[in-house]
Structure formats: structure tokens, C-alpha cells
């Protein structure tokens, strides 16, 4: 069975292929099918935005399509950046400029609790849908640490590991990350769906 990933991100593709390959599912990027879709993410939740992307690619390709949406939710910032994580502070900012905005926003605030959240939605041509969610709890670091990862990883501190996401190996990160947790949940739901 072939699925399309509603994304241009090769890193996400690799993660999905590793987990879903075990179920005999082939996953390809939308660009491999000649699709260059960038549907506007108008949802107010991660699940709504993932659904918008998955549905658009499913309708364009005629194949089951998987999309995810994720972001950082900081309690001291009333849940921001949230669904606006990729656009926080406006268009054209770098990852570093975005996480520096968060650091300035929480300066002097306690607690500094936050979480990464991820929603995955798969839309099937028959109208059926599967969805899964994952979360990883942490705190906002006082200063950026680490050089791996992307986005807000240098300021997302995991207290029990005493490291930021940017200090973890890919294997360590996948074992606890919001996307890793959502992918494992999704893989189990997909396995049940395919065997139903």
C-alpha cells in the first residue's frame, strides 16, 4: 500500500518510512508525485492544520495522505507559540530569532513549563480518517544549548535527561519526542485499521 506524505521534509519521510515500513506501507513525498501543494494552515489546532494538509494532498493524488503539525506550547506565554510556532514573530525570521523571542517572553517567569505537541492525520480516498497525537513535556532553558535538531530544540530542556532536544542524539530524541510518540500511536492505529 502506498501513502503520500503531505510535506517536503525528507527527515519526516525517513521517520515515517522506518516506522510504517514494518507494516508493509510505502511512503513517498508529495514532490515524488509531482505535487507542489502548500495549503493555507487556517486551523486553530494542530489536528485541524494536519487535516487540511492531508486532505489537500489526498484529493490531488487519489492516494491515502499523511500530514503532521506540531509546535511548542509555553505555559507562561498562554500556550504560544502553539499552532503559530513556524510563523511566530512574523514571516522571514530564522529559527534562532524565533526561539530568542520565546526566551525574551519568559524572562523572569516561573514556572517555565512547556511541551512540544504533534498531531498526525491520515486521510483516505474513501473518506475515512485516522489521527494520533503525541506530547513531550519540558521546560524553557535559560540559554540555548546544543547544535543538533532544528526549530526550538536548543531551548527545549528535558529535566529528567538534563539536556535540550538539540543536545540529544536522533535516537534519544525519537524515543521521547512528541513526533516519535505520535508516530508510534499512529502506527498502532494504522496496523489495527489495515487488519480490520
C-alpha positions in Angstrom: 0.0 0.0 0.0 1.3 3.5 -0.9 0.9 6.6 1.2 1.8 10.2 0.4 3.5 12.4 3.0 2.0 15.9 2.7 5.4 17.5 3.3 8.6 18.4 1.6 10.6 17.3 4.7 13.0 14.4 4.0 13.7 14.0 7.7 10.0 13.4 8.4 9.8 11.0 5.4 12.7 8.9 6.8 11.0 8.7 10.2 7.7 7.6 8.7 9.4 5.0 6.4 11.2 3.5 9.3 8.1 3.0 11.4 5.5 2.3 8.7 7.8 0.1 6.5 7.3 -2.6 9.1 3.6 -2.6 8.2 4.4 -3.1 4.5 3.5 0.5 3.8 5.4 2.5 1.2 5.6 6.3 2.0 6.6 8.9 -0.7 7.0 12.6 -0.5 4.3 14.6 -2.4 7.0 16.0 -4.6 7.8 12.5 -5.9 4.3 12.6 -7.4 4.8 16.0 -8.9 2.7 17.7 -6.3 3.8 21.1 -5.0 0.9 21.9 -2.7 1.2 24.4 0.2 -2.4 24.6 1.6 -3.0 27.5 3.9 -3.0 26.3 7.5 -6.1 28.1 8.8 -6.8 25.7 11.7 -6.8 26.7 15.3 -5.4 23.3 16.5 -2.5 21.1 15.3 -5.0 18.4 14.3 -7.0 20.8 12.1 -3.9 22.0 10.3 -2.7 18.4 9.8 -6.1 17.5 8.4 -6.1 20.5 5.9 -2.7 19.4 4.5 -3.6 15.6 4.4 -6.9 16.2 2.7 -5.5 18.5 0.0 -2.7 16.0 -0.9 -5.1 13.0 -0.8 -7.6 14.8 -3.1 -4.8 15.8 -5.5 -3.1 12.4 -5.5 -6.0 10.0 -5.1 -3.8 8.1 -2.5 -4.0 8.0 1.3 -2.1 11.0 2.6 -0.4 11.6 5.9 0.3 15.0 7.4 1.5 16.3 10.8 1.5 19.6 12.5 3.4 20.4 15.6 4.7 23.2 17.8 5.9 24.4 21.1 3.4 25.5 23.7 4.8 27.6 26.6 2.6 27.9 29.7 4.0 31.4 30.7 3.0 32.6 27.2 -0.5 31.3 27.4 0.3 28.4 25.1 2.2 30.4 22.5 3.8 30.0 20.0 1.4 27.0 19.6 0.0 26.5 16.1 1.9 29.6 15.0 5.3 28.0 16.0 6.7 28.1 12.4 5.5 31.6 11.9 6.0 33.0 15.4 7.1 36.7 15.3 6.2 37.0 11.6 7.4 35.8 8.3 11.1 35.7 7.4 12.5 35.1 10.9 15.2 32.4 11.5 14.8 29.6 14.0 17.2 31.4 16.3 15.2 34.7 16.1 12.0 32.8 16.9 13.5 31.0 20.0 15.1 34.2 21.2 11.6 35.8 21.1 10.4 32.9 23.4 13.4 33.4 25.7 12.6 37.2 26.0 8.9 36.4 26.6 9.6 34.1 29.5 12.4 36.1 31.1 11.8 36.3 34.8 8.8 34.0 34.6 8.3 30.9 36.7 7.4 28.1 36.2 9.0 27.7 32.7 7.0 24.6 31.8 6.2 23.9 28.2 5.5 21.0 25.9 6.0 20.0 22.3 2.8 18.7 20.8 2.3 16.8 17.5 -0.9 15.8 15.7 -0.8 13.3 12.7 -3.8 12.9 10.4 -4.2 10.4 7.6 -7.0 10.9 5.1 -8.1 8.0 2.9 -9.8 8.4 -0.5 -12.9 6.5 0.9 -13.5 9.4 3.3 -12.1 7.6 6.3 -9.5 9.2 8.6 -7.0 8.2 11.3 -5.5 10.6 13.7 -2.9 10.4 16.5 -1.3 12.8 19.0 2.0 12.9 20.9 3.4 15.2 23.6 6.7 15.7 25.2 6.9 17.7 28.5 9.8 20.0 29.2 10.9 23.5 30.4 12.2 26.5 28.6 16.0 26.5 29.0 17.7 29.7 30.3 20.1 29.8 27.4 20.2 27.9 24.1 22.3 24.7 24.3 23.3 22.1 21.7 23.8 22.2 17.9 21.6 19.3 16.7 17.9 19.4 15.8 16.0 22.4 14.5 13.4 25.0 15.4 13.0 25.4 19.2 15.2 22.3 20.0 18.1 24.4 21.6 15.7 25.9 24.2 13.5 22.8 24.9 15.0 21.3 28.1 14.1 17.8 29.3 14.7 17.8 33.1 15.0 14.1 33.5 17.7 13.9 30.9 19.3 17.2 31.8 19.6 18.1 28.2 17.9 20.1 25.5 16.5 18.4 22.4 19.5 20.0 20.5 21.9 18.0 22.8 20.2 14.6 22.2 21.2 12.1 19.5 18.5 11.4 16.9 17.8 8.0 18.6 17.4 9.6 22.1 15.2 12.3 20.7 12.9 9.9 18.7 12.5 7.8 21.8 10.8 10.6 23.8 9.8 13.3 21.2 6.2 14.5 20.5 6.6 13.3 16.9 8.0 9.9 17.9 5.2 9.4 20.4 2.6 10.4 17.8 4.1 8.2 15.1 4.1 5.2 17.4 0.4 5.8 18.3 -0.4 6.3 14.6 1.5 3.1 13.6 -0.6 1.1 16.1 -3.9 2.6 14.8 -2.9 2.1 11.2 -2.0 -1.6 12.0 -5.4 -2.1 13.5 -7.1 -0.3 10.6 -5.2 -2.4 7.9 -6.0 -5.6 9.8 -9.7 -4.8 10.4 
